[in-house]
Amino acid sequence: MSLLHIPVLRHGKSYESLDKTELAALGDGEPLAEVSLANAGMIRRDQRKIGAAAEALRERSCAELLDISARAGELFLHETLPLCEGGPAQSPRDYIESLSATTGLPFSLCRRNMGKIHQVFTEMPAILAGLTRGLDLEALDSGLGEQGGSAVSYFAQTDSLGAVLPSNSPGVNSIWMPAIALKTPVVLKPGREEPWTPLRIIQAWIAAGCPPEAFGFYPTDHEGAAAILTGSGRALIFGDQSTIGQYAANPAIQVHGPGWSKVLIGEDMIEQWPDWIDVLVGSILANGGRSCINASAIVVPAHGREIAEALAERLAPIGPRARDDEDAVLAGFANPAFAEYIDGAIEQGLRTPGAEEVTANHRDGPRKHVFEACAYLRPTIVACDSFEHPLANREFLFPYASVVEVPQANMLEQIGPSLVVSAITGDPEFTRRLLRCPLIDRLNLGPIPTTRVEWDQPHEGNLFEFLYRRRAIQRSPSMVQVS
């Protein structure tokens, strides 16, 4: 039986490269697919022709693209779609099995992420309303409109959006997807273990009637990734601090690194802490702990040890299960060396005084566990004396969180940059301080898990403002109207 072929897509057309790499299943290492690779020269050549792709999208109205998006969502979730022109097709079940086999996500989390992506497709009007602050999208069709009673004009700052994607969670694709509805072609480098989701999203869009030339899909190496980042007018990169640090000062590249998301409990609510344990567990455990919006620290003014113990009792017994088990909630690691590195980093941190792993007292066996020939890390809760401890403000790709006691008056000085903060408090003064805090990108007021996302509230950057710029405009009533 021949292997599946994952192609390069050059302006939407499948291309089989002579240079290929093999994509294998976790555990048994069984080959699943051959992946065509693009080199940096090919990417740069294709980028020189991206203007035509942008024009193909601009010929469609935003209303048309929203209709296409809704149809694409149904195709993505329910239908069999091609991997490449003339090649085998992939059913939703095939997609879930392949995604699980190469990323370690259990079927249950694959389905949940699939539902999230479907929701992005179908909720695109609400997403764009949030990104544009209610702009009538006809203003993007004609270049001229009204907002808040004033004439407005927006122009595209780029003919393409590049993205260097990770393999940790399929849901991350939701960040670049609105670009198509905003008439911006995409140039994507998929994660090494996760080409399945961006390719399926693209094929759903094409099948729904979107211009194929709007999509570039380039499995490639570091040089090719750099070509995407520097050759696109705007670009996104996902990774850890060492990966994104070199691009942080470039305004044309939006970096998506660790979230360091947190739950804060105020002094007025801390005596009711048992009522909030479900919120804390959900914030830590959802999506296998692999998202930047998972809580990696619980910050409380008192009862820190009791809260850590309660979390450990809930989380420590959780272990790996077969990936097709509906109760599986942990994801395996595609690279077992990465699991080894994380486990070692935690052990090294625990050797610094001021921290204790509370889950160790409730867990049967070690943190790192090999199950069905795949490496897993079991949930870990560490009680830290202060934010000065090296494990207090760390983020790892599994359910991990520190519990730190900090006086409420000092919390916002110590938490550092935080993608999401869920603040459980009814204190008006503390709430005012939270609202003024520049370190918080997304603020949930009340017992809301950090992982709950409202599509009209972007939580990391504003893609519309990244892709478009507003110009000042004045118009004489006697002039011809723009249609």
CORHUKA-V759053 format. One record per backbone hydrogen bond with DSSP energy under -0.5 kcal/mol. NH is the residue of the N-H (numbers start at 0). CO is the residue of the C=O. E is the energy in kcal/mol with one decimal. If there is no record, write none. Layout:
nh=NH co=CO e=E
nh=NH co=CO e=E
This chain:
nh=3 co=31 e=-1.4
nh=5 co=3 e=-0.5
nh=5 co=33 e=-2.9
nh=6 co=4 e=-0.6
nh=7 co=14 e=-2.3
nh=8 co=216 e=-2.6
nh=9 co=7 e=-0.6
nh=9 co=12 e=-2.7
nh=10 co=8 e=-0.8
nh=11 co=214 e=-1.9
nh=12 co=9 e=-1.5
nh=14 co=7 e=-2.4
nh=16 co=14 e=-0.6
nh=19 co=17 e=-0.7
nh=20 co=34 e=-2.1
nh=22 co=32 e=-3.1
nh=23 co=21 e=-0.6
nh=24 co=29 e=-2.6
nh=25 co=100 e=-3.2
nh=27 co=25 e=-1.7
nh=28 co=24 e=-1.0
nh=31 co=22 e=-3.2
nh=32 co=22 e=-1.7
nh=33 co=3 e=-3.1
nh=34 co=20 e=-3.4
nh=35 co=5 e=-2.8
nh=35 co=33 e=-0.6
nh=36 co=18 e=-2.6
nh=37 co=218 e=-3.1
nh=42 co=38 e=-1.9
nh=43 co=39 e=-2.5
nh=44 co=40 e=-2.2
nh=45 co=41 e=-2.4
nh=46 co=42 e=-2.2
nh=47 co=43 e=-1.2
nh=48 co=45 e=-1.5
nh=49 co=46 e=-1.5
nh=51 co=48 e=-1.0
nh=52 co=48 e=-0.7
nh=53 co=49 e=-2.2
nh=54 co=50 e=-2.2
nh=55 co=51 e=-1.8
nh=56 co=52 e=-1.6
nh=57 co=53 e=-2.4
nh=58 co=54 e=-1.4
nh=59 co=56 e=-1.6
nh=64 co=60 e=-2.2
nh=65 co=61 e=-2.3
nh=66 co=62 e=-1.9
nh=67 co=63 e=-2.5
nh=68 co=64 e=-2.3
nh=69 co=65 e=-2.1
nh=70 co=66 e=-2.1
nh=71 co=67 e=-2.8
nh=72 co=68 e=-2.1
nh=73 co=69 e=-1.3
nh=74 co=70 e=-2.0
nh=75 co=71 e=-3.1
nh=76 co=72 e=-2.0
nh=77 co=73 e=-2.4
nh=78 co=74 e=-1.9
nh=80 co=89 e=-2.4
nh=82 co=87 e=-1.8
nh=86 co=83 e=-1.9
nh=89 co=80 e=-3.5
nh=94 co=90 e=-2.7
nh=95 co=91 e=-2.3
nh=96 co=92 e=-2.5
nh=97 co=93 e=-2.7
nh=98 co=94 e=-2.9
nh=99 co=95 e=-2.5
nh=100 co=96 e=-2.2
nh=101 co=97 e=-1.7
nh=102 co=98 e=-1.8
nh=103 co=99 e=-2.0
nh=106 co=322 e=-3.3
nh=108 co=105 e=-0.6
nh=109 co=105 e=-2.2
nh=110 co=106 e=-2.8
nh=111 co=107 e=-1.8
nh=112 co=108 e=-2.5
nh=113 co=109 e=-2.2
nh=114 co=110 e=-2.4
nh=115 co=111 e=-1.8
nh=116 co=112 e=-2.3
nh=117 co=113 e=-2.3
nh=118 co=114 e=-2.1
nh=119 co=115 e=-1.8
nh=120 co=116 e=-2.3
nh=121 co=117 e=-2.5
nh=122 co=118 e=-2.7
nh=123 co=120 e=-0.8
nh=125 co=122 e=-0.6
nh=126 co=122 e=-2.1
nh=127 co=123 e=-2.8
nh=128 co=124 e=-2.0
nh=129 co=125 e=-2.0
nh=130 co=126 e=-2.6
nh=131 co=127 e=-2.8
nh=132 co=128 e=-0.7
nh=133 co=128 e=-2.4
nh=135 co=145 e=-0.6
nh=136 co=134 e=-0.6
nh=138 co=135 e=-2.5
nh=139 co=136 e=-1.5
nh=140 co=136 e=-0.9
nh=141 co=137 e=-2.2
nh=142 co=138 e=-1.5
nh=144 co=151 e=-2.6
nh=146 co=149 e=-2.5
nh=149 co=146 e=-1.4
nh=151 co=144 e=-3.0
nh=152 co=470 e=-0.7
nh=154 co=468 e=-2.3
nh=156 co=466 e=-3.4
nh=157 co=466 e=-0.5
nh=160 co=184 e=-2.6
nh=161 co=159 e=-0.5
nh=161 co=233 e=-2.7
nh=162 co=186 e=-2.2
nh=163 co=235 e=-2.3
nh=164 co=162 e=-0.7
nh=164 co=188 e=-2.8
nh=171 co=168 e=-1.5
nh=172 co=169 e=-2.0
nh=173 co=170 e=-2.0
nh=174 co=171 e=-1.7
nh=175 co=172 e=-0.6
nh=176 co=172 e=-1.6
nh=177 co=173 e=-0.5
nh=178 co=175 e=-2.0
nh=179 co=176 e=-1.4
nh=180 co=176 e=-0.7
nh=181 co=177 e=-1.5
nh=182 co=179 e=-1.9
nh=183 co=178 e=-2.4
nh=184 co=158 e=-0.6
nh=185 co=213 e=-2.5
nh=186 co=160 e=-2.5
nh=187 co=215 e=-2.9
nh=188 co=162 e=-2.9
nh=189 co=187 e=-0.6
nh=190 co=165 e=-0.7
nh=190 co=193 e=-0.7
nh=193 co=190 e=-0.8
nh=198 co=194 e=-1.7
nh=199 co=195 e=-2.2
nh=200 co=196 e=-2.6
nh=201 co=197 e=-2.2
nh=202 co=198 e=-2.5
nh=203 co=199 e=-2.2
nh=204 co=200 e=-2.2
nh=205 co=201 e=-2.6
nh=206 co=202 e=-2.4
nh=207 co=203 e=-1.6
nh=208 co=205 e=-1.4
nh=209 co=204 e=-2.4
nh=213 co=210 e=-1.8
nh=214 co=211 e=-1.9
nh=215 co=185 e=-2.2
nh=216 co=8 e=-2.2
nh=217 co=187 e=-3.5
nh=224 co=220 e=-2.5
nh=225 co=221 e=-2.3
nh=226 co=222 e=-1.8
nh=227 co=223 e=-1.9
nh=228 co=224 e=-2.3
nh=229 co=225 e=-2.7
nh=230 co=226 e=-2.0
nh=231 co=227 e=-1.1
nh=233 co=159 e=-1.1
nh=234 co=251 e=-2.0
nh=235 co=161 e=-2.1
nh=236 co=253 e=-2.0
nh=237 co=163 e=-1.5
nh=238 co=255 e=-1.9
nh=242 co=239 e=-0.6
nh=243 co=239 e=-2.4
nh=244 co=240 e=-2.0
nh=246 co=243 e=-1.8
nh=247 co=243 e=-0.7
nh=247 co=244 e=-0.9
nh=249 co=246 e=-1.9
nh=250 co=248 e=-0.7
nh=252 co=249 e=-1.8
nh=253 co=234 e=-3.2
nh=253 co=251 e=-0.5
nh=254 co=252 e=-0.6
nh=255 co=236 e=-2.8
nh=256 co=254 e=-0.5
nh=260 co=291 e=-0.5
nh=260 co=293 e=-0.6
nh=261 co=419 e=-2.5
nh=262 co=296 e=-1.9
nh=263 co=421 e=-2.7
nh=264 co=298 e=-2.1
nh=265 co=263 e=-0.5
nh=265 co=423 e=-2.5
nh=268 co=265 e=-1.3
nh=269 co=265 e=-1.1
nh=271 co=268 e=-1.4
nh=272 co=269 e=-1.6
nh=274 co=271 e=-2.4
nh=275 co=272 e=-1.8
nh=276 co=273 e=-1.0
nh=279 co=275 e=-2.1
nh=280 co=276 e=-2.9
nh=281 co=277 e=-2.5
nh=282 co=278 e=-2.0
nh=283 co=279 e=-1.7
nh=284 co=280 e=-2.9
nh=285 co=281 e=-1.8
nh=287 co=284 e=-1.3
nh=288 co=285 e=-2.0
nh=289 co=286 e=-1.5
nh=293 co=290 e=-1.5
nh=294 co=282 e=-1.9
nh=295 co=260 e=-2.9
nh=296 co=260 e=-0.8
nh=297 co=401 e=-2.7
nh=298 co=262 e=-3.0
nh=298 co=296 e=-0.5
nh=299 co=297 e=-0.5
nh=299 co=403 e=-2.4
nh=300 co=264 e=-0.6
nh=306 co=302 e=-2.4
nh=307 co=303 e=-2.5
nh=308 co=304 e=-2.4
nh=309 co=305 e=-2.4
nh=310 co=306 e=-2.6
nh=311 co=307 e=-2.5
nh=312 co=308 e=-2.4
nh=313 co=309 e=-1.4
nh=314 co=310 e=-2.8
nh=315 co=311 e=-2.5
nh=317 co=314 e=-1.7
nh=324 co=321 e=-2.2
nh=327 co=324 e=-1.9
nh=331 co=103 e=-2.0
nh=332 co=374 e=-2.3
nh=333 co=331 e=-0.5
nh=335 co=333 e=-0.6
nh=337 co=334 e=-1.5
nh=338 co=334 e=-1.1
nh=339 co=335 e=-2.0
nh=340 co=336 e=-2.3
nh=341 co=337 e=-2.5
nh=342 co=338 e=-2.5
nh=343 co=339 e=-2.3
nh=344 co=340 e=-2.4
nh=345 co=341 e=-2.2
nh=346 co=342 e=-2.2
nh=347 co=343 e=-2.6
nh=348 co=344 e=-2.1
nh=349 co=345 e=-2.2
nh=350 co=346 e=-0.8
nh=350 co=347 e=-0.8
nh=351 co=348 e=-1.6
nh=352 co=350 e=-0.5
nh=355 co=382 e=-2.0
nh=357 co=355 e=-0.9
nh=357 co=380 e=-1.9
nh=358 co=380 e=-1.2
nh=360 co=357 e=-1.3
nh=361 co=358 e=-1.7
nh=362 co=358 e=-0.9
nh=364 co=362 e=-1.0
nh=368 co=375 e=-2.6
nh=370 co=368 e=-0.6
nh=370 co=373 e=-2.9
nh=373 co=370 e=-1.4
nh=374 co=332 e=-0.5
nh=375 co=368 e=-2.5
nh=377 co=366 e=-2.3
nh=379 co=398 e=-2.4
nh=381 co=400 e=-2.1
nh=382 co=355 e=-2.7
nh=383 co=381 e=-0.6
nh=383 co=402 e=-2.4
nh=384 co=353 e=-2.8
nh=388 co=385 e=-1.2
nh=391 co=388 e=-1.8
nh=392 co=388 e=-0.5
nh=393 co=390 e=-0.7
nh=397 co=288 e=-0.5
nh=397 co=395 e=-1.5
nh=399 co=397 e=-1.3
nh=400 co=379 e=-1.9
nh=401 co=295 e=-1.7
nh=402 co=381 e=-2.3
nh=403 co=297 e=-2.7
nh=404 co=383 e=-0.7
nh=405 co=299 e=-2.6
nh=405 co=403 e=-0.6
nh=409 co=406 e=-2.1
nh=410 co=406 e=-0.9
nh=410 co=407 e=-0.9
nh=411 co=407 e=-0.5
nh=412 co=409 e=-0.7
nh=413 co=409 e=-1.0
nh=413 co=410 e=-1.3
nh=414 co=410 e=-2.0
nh=417 co=438 e=-2.9
nh=418 co=258 e=-3.3
nh=420 co=441 e=-2.4
nh=421 co=261 e=-2.3
nh=422 co=420 e=-0.7
nh=422 co=443 e=-3.0
nh=423 co=263 e=-3.2
nh=423 co=421 e=-0.7
nh=424 co=422 e=-1.2
nh=427 co=425 e=-0.5
nh=430 co=426 e=-2.6
nh=431 co=427 e=-2.1
nh=432 co=428 e=-2.1
nh=433 co=429 e=-2.4
nh=434 co=430 e=-2.5
nh=435 co=431 e=-1.4
nh=436 co=432 e=-0.9
nh=436 co=433 e=-0.7
nh=439 co=436 e=-0.9
nh=440 co=417 e=-2.3
nh=440 co=438 e=-0.6
nh=441 co=418 e=-1.5
nh=443 co=420 e=-3.0
nh=443 co=441 e=-0.5
nh=444 co=442 e=-0.6
nh=445 co=422 e=-2.9
nh=445 co=443 e=-0.8
nh=447 co=445 e=-2.5
nh=451 co=448 e=-1.7
nh=454 co=452 e=-0.5
nh=456 co=453 e=-2.1
nh=459 co=460 e=-0.6
nh=462 co=460 e=-0.6
nh=465 co=461 e=-1.5
nh=466 co=462 e=-2.0
nh=467 co=463 e=-2.9
nh=468 co=154 e=-2.3
nh=470 co=152 e=-2.7
nh=478 co=475 e=-1.8
